[in-house]
Amino acid sequence: FMANWLKYDENNPKLKNSIIMILDPDMILLRPLTYDFTSSNVMIHQSKRGPPKVKKVMHGQPWASLYAFGDGPFRQDLNYIFSNHTDSPALRATGDEQRNNYPGGPPYMATGKDMWSIVNAWTELVPNVHHVYKHLLGEMYGWSLGAAHVGLPHTLAESFMISATGIGHGEGWALIDALKDDEVCEYSVMKDYEDKLPYTMHFCQNYWLGKWFIGKYRLDSDFLKCEKTLLMEPPKDIAKQYDFFIKPGGNPYGEKEHVSSHVAKREAFMICQLISRFNDAAAWFKDTTCEEGTANHEKSFIFHHSLDPDNNEGGEKKAKW
């Protein structure tokens, strides 16, 4: 789609100078995502190239979020991947560039001109990448190698997203750790704090604390139906209530797994913010599409049969797909 769309309008000067951003569908904005980070608290990943002199997305200066696969794309069979480009600049990328300028992912940001170059290389190379690397991140490996092929190292930001709560560094968790305890679950005033926050929540993981839980693969497929209840929202002090979690699909079910207070605060943030936003989105969708009087706004759905950690009757509560 990207290649065809950009090709359709490739000679349009306005498109060449536009800023194009690519996000994953399982990302939610916590603050406006812009091309200009001059006065932002954005956390830029260190590299030998150093931070850009002008902290903006510009021609020749794409940006992306740092991802944790390091130089993985460059440890594949590059002779096969670049069999039609034996003199590719990607083959001359330095070790530091491989580790610190190319392991990027959504949000991707580039000018239309640069995006056209990257996407063209990406779509050409990614079938070869999948031939030698048949795993989940294959398309991201293709992007990294495509960007290197056209000589466009990225400025990688560590605070463009948060996803895995146990990660030590490389994501914007330091900004969440710095929030006061009473701010973590305060969805209603998040806009007042947006300059303190990472740019997106990437809800690609499961999040759990006590028996509170949210995860995209356990959300019922009929979640948006008019008659379906919304999600029960947790108490504001959830991070202080639990030092363990119980997985909805744990084996054995009901087993308590310890969590540190440090990680509990992060889990609480994701659980509170995601549930509130899912509910807001579902309520808007129902109010827009359901017949008058049929939209169920009751917030009562939980992912266990009971929130009582000592009551595990009924076993696993499976998602309905």
C-alpha positions in Angstrom: 0.0 0.0 0.0 2.7 2.5 1.0 4.7 1.9 -2.2 1.7 2.2 -4.4 0.3 5.3 -2.6 3.7 7.1 -2.7 4.2 6.1 -6.4 0.8 7.5 -7.3 1.8 10.9 -6.2 5.6 10.8 -6.4 6.0 14.0 -8.4 3.9 16.1 -6.0 6.3 18.5 -4.2 3.9 18.8 -1.3 4.1 15.0 -0.8 7.9 15.0 -1.0 8.1 17.6 1.8 5.4 16.1 3.9 6.1 14.3 7.1 4.8 10.7 7.0 4.4 8.7 10.2 3.8 5.0 10.5 2.4 3.5 13.8 1.4 0.0 14.7 -2.4 -0.6 15.1 -1.8 -1.6 18.7 -0.4 1.9 19.7 -2.2 4.6 21.5 -1.0 8.2 21.6 -0.3 9.6 25.0 0.8 13.0 23.7 0.8 14.7 20.3 3.4 13.1 18.0 5.1 15.8 15.9 8.1 16.2 13.6 9.7 18.9 15.7 11.4 17.8 19.0 13.4 21.0 19.6 11.8 21.8 23.0 10.7 18.2 23.8 12.0 15.9 26.5 12.4 13.2 23.9 15.0 10.6 25.0 17.4 10.1 22.1 19.3 6.8 21.9 23.1 7.3 22.0 25.2 6.5 18.9 28.6 7.6 17.6 26.7 9.8 15.1 25.4 11.7 18.1 22.1 13.5 18.3 21.0 15.5 15.3 22.0 19.2 15.4 18.4 20.1 14.5 16.0 17.9 16.4 13.4 17.6 13.6 12.4 15.1 11.0 14.0 16.4 7.9 15.2 15.2 4.5 18.0 12.8 5.2 17.0 12.5 8.8 14.3 10.0 9.5 13.3 9.1 13.1 12.0 5.9 14.7 11.5 4.2 18.0 14.3 2.1 19.3 13.5 -1.6 19.4 15.5 -4.3 21.2 16.7 -6.4 18.3 20.0 -4.7 18.0 22.1 -5.7 14.9 19.8 -8.7 14.3 19.0 -7.7 10.7 22.7 -7.6 9.8 23.4 -11.0 11.2 21.2 -12.7 8.5 22.4 -14.0 5.2 23.1 -10.7 3.6 24.6 -12.2 0.5 21.2 -13.7 -0.2 19.2 -10.7 0.8 21.3 -8.3 -1.3 22.0 -10.8 -4.1 20.8 -8.1 -6.6 22.8 -5.3 -4.9 26.2 -6.7 -4.1 27.6 -3.2 -3.6 24.7 -2.0 -1.3 25.7 0.6 1.3 24.0 -1.7 3.9 26.9 -4.0 3.5 29.2 -1.2 4.7 27.2 -0.1 7.7 29.4 0.2 10.8 28.8 -2.0 13.8 27.7 1.1 15.8 25.2 2.1 13.1 23.8 -1.5 13.0 23.2 -1.4 16.7 22.3 2.2 17.3 20.8 3.7 14.1 19.0 0.9 12.4 17.1 -1.2 15.0 14.1 1.0 14.7 10.3 0.4 14.5 7.0 2.3 14.8 6.6 5.1 15.1 8.6 5.5 11.9 8.8 9.1 10.7 10.3 10.5 7.5 9.8 13.1 4.9 7.8 11.9 1.9 10.9 11.9 -0.2 12.8 9.7 2.2 9.8 7.5 3.0 9.5 6.8 -0.8 13.2 5.7 -0.9 12.9 3.5 2.2 9.6 1.9 1.3 10.8 1.1 -2.2 13.9 -0.7 -0.8 11.8 -2.3 1.9 9.3 -3.9 -0.4 12.0 -5.2 -2.7 14.1 -6.7 0.1 11.5 -8.0 2.5 10.7 -11.2 0.5 14.4 -12.2 0.7 14.5 -11.3 4.4 11.5 -13.6 5.0 13.2 -16.4 3.0 16.1 -16.4 5.5 14.3 -15.2 8.6 10.8 -16.7 9.0 10.0 -15.0 12.3 7.8 -12.2 13.7 10.2 -9.3 13.2 11.0 -10.1 9.6 9.2 -7.1 8.2 11.1 -4.8 10.7 14.4 -6.4 9.7 13.5 -5.6 6.1 12.8 -2.0 7.0 16.2 -1.7 8.8 18.1 -3.2 5.9 16.1 -1.1 3.4 17.0 2.1 5.2 20.6 1.1 5.3 20.5 0.2 1.6 19.4 3.8 0.7 21.8 5.3 3.2 19.3 6.7 5.7 20.4 5.9 9.3 17.7 6.8 11.8 17.7 9.0 14.9 16.2 6.5 17.4 14.2 7.7 20.3 13.8 5.7 23.5 10.7 7.6 24.7 8.6 7.2 21.6 6.9 4.2 23.2 6.5 2.0 26.3 5.5 -1.6 25.9 7.3 -4.3 28.1 7.2 -3.3 31.8 10.2 -5.3 32.8 12.6 -3.7 30.3 15.6 -2.0 31.9 16.3 0.7 29.3 15.5 1.5 25.7 11.9 2.6 26.3 10.3 5.6 27.9 9.6 4.0 31.3 11.8 6.5 33.2 9.0 9.1 32.5 6.4 6.8 34.1 8.7 5.9 37.0 8.9 9.7 37.7 5.2 10.1 38.0 3.7 10.5 41.5 1.8 7.5 42.8 -1.5 9.4 42.6 -0.9 10.3 38.9 -0.4 6.8 37.5 -4.1 5.9 37.2 -5.4 9.4 36.8 -6.7 9.2 33.3 -8.9 12.2 33.5 -6.0 14.7 33.9 -3.4 12.9 31.7 -3.6 15.8 29.2 -2.3 18.1 31.9 0.7 15.8 32.2 1.3 14.9 28.6 4.7 16.7 28.5 5.9 14.3 31.2 4.8 11.2 29.2 6.2 8.9 26.5 4.6 9.4 23.1 2.8 6.1 22.7 1.6 3.0 24.6 2.4 0.0 22.5 0.1 -2.6 24.0 1.9 -5.7 22.5 2.2 -7.4 25.9 -0.1 -8.7 28.6 -0.4 -6.5 31.7 -1.4 -7.9 35.1 -1.5 -7.0 38.8 -3.4 -9.0 41.3 -6.2 -10.3 39.2 -6.5 -7.1 37.2 -5.5 -7.7 33.6 -5.6 -6.3 30.1 -4.3 -7.9 26.9 -5.3 -7.5 23.3 -5.5 -11.3 22.7 -8.0 -11.9 25.5 -10.4 -9.1 24.6 -13.6 -10.8 23.3 -14.1 -10.4 19.6 -17.6 -9.0 20.3 -16.3 -6.3 22.7 -17.9 -3.5 20.6 -21.3 -5.1 20.3 -24.1 -2.8 21.6 -25.2 -5.2 24.4 -21.7 -6.1 25.6 -20.5 -4.6 28.9 -17.5 -2.4 29.1 -14.4 -3.3 31.1 -14.4 -2.8 34.9 -12.0 0.0 35.8 -9.5 -0.7 38.6 -9.1 1.4 41.8 -6.6 4.3 41.6 -4.3 2.8 44.1 -3.9 -0.6 42.4 -0.1 -0.3 42.4 -0.1 -0.2 46.2 -2.5 -3.1 46.6 -0.6 -5.9 45.0 2.9 -7.4 44.9 1.8 -10.3 42.8 -0.3 -11.2 39.7 -2.4 -14.2 38.7 -2.5 -14.9 35.0 -5.9 -15.5 33.4 -4.4 -18.5 31.6 -1.9 -19.5 34.3 -0.8 -23.1 34.6 -1.7 -24.0 37.2 -4.5 -21.5 37.3 -4.5 -19.3 40.5 -0.7 -19.3 41.0 0.6 -16.0 42.5 3.7 -14.7 40.8 5.7 -12.0 42.6 6.2 -8.5 41.1 8.4 -5.8 42.4 7.0 -2.4 43.4 8.9 -0.8 40.6 7.3 -3.0 37.9 3.9 -2.9 39.7 3.8 0.9 39.1 4.4 0.3 35.4 1.8 -2.5 35.2 -0.7 -0.2 37.0 -0.1 2.5 34.5 -0.8 0.3 31.5 -3.8 -1.4 33.1 -5.4 1.8 34.1 -4.7 3.8 31.0 -5.5 1.0 28.5 -8.8 0.0 30.2 -9.9 3.6 30.4 -9.1 4.2 26.7 -10.6 1.0 25.5 -13.8 1.9 27.4 -13.8 5.4 25.9 -13.4 4.1 22.4 -16.0 1.4 22.8 -18.5 3.9 24.3 -18.0 6.3 21.4 -18.4 3.5 18.9 -21.6 2.3 20.6 -23.1 5.8 20.8 -22.3 6.3 17.1 -23.6 3.0 15.8 -26.1 1.5 18.2 -29.8 2.2 18.1 -30.9 4.7 20.7 -31.2 3.1 24.2 -29.4 -0.2 23.2 -25.8 0.8 24.1 -24.6 -0.9 27.2 -22.2 1.3 29.2 -22.0 -0.8 32.3 -18.3 -1.3 33.3 -18.3 -4.8 34.8 -16.4 -7.2 32.6 -13.3 -8.8 34.1 -10.9 -11.4 32.7 -11.3 -13.8 35.7 -14.4 -15.2 37.2 -13.6 -13.4 40.4 -11.1 -10.6 41.4 -10.6 -12.3 44.8 -7.1 -13.8 44.7 -8.1 -16.6 46.9 -11.2 -17.5 44.9 -10.1 -19.5 41.8 -13.3 -21.4 41.2 -14.3 -21.8 37.6 -10.7 -22.0 36.4 -9.5 -20.1 33.4 -12.0 -17.7 31.7 -11.2 -17.9 28.0 -11.8 -15.2 25.5 -14.7 -15.6 23.0 -13.6 -15.5 19.4 
